[in-house]
Amino acid sequence: MASDAKDRDALAQTLPVHKRVSLDVAASYGTTLQAGVDETLKFPPDMMPAVGELSVSLAPTVLGNLDGAMRYIATTRTYAGSSGSPRR
């Protein structure tokens, strides 16, 4: 609260505090000459239903899904530049 001899002022704000969670990322790849392939997905037993997502991307080559990796490199602020110091 801020005040002087004449005036007084106050502000109260409620902020939610959420538990920190780490997201797991996994990928599977391979080649086949068979007519089909089965891939098993196993979800963690302590999975939080309101956090994260499941996505499936199929590409004809390994290079087909570099979009996510390039987006990560372009937006991360912790990788080292040529001088060895983090980029900002």
Secondary structure, DSSP 8 states (H G I E B T S, - for coil): -EE-SS-EE------------------------SS---------TT--TTS--------SSGGGG-HHHHHHHHH-S-SB-TTSSB--
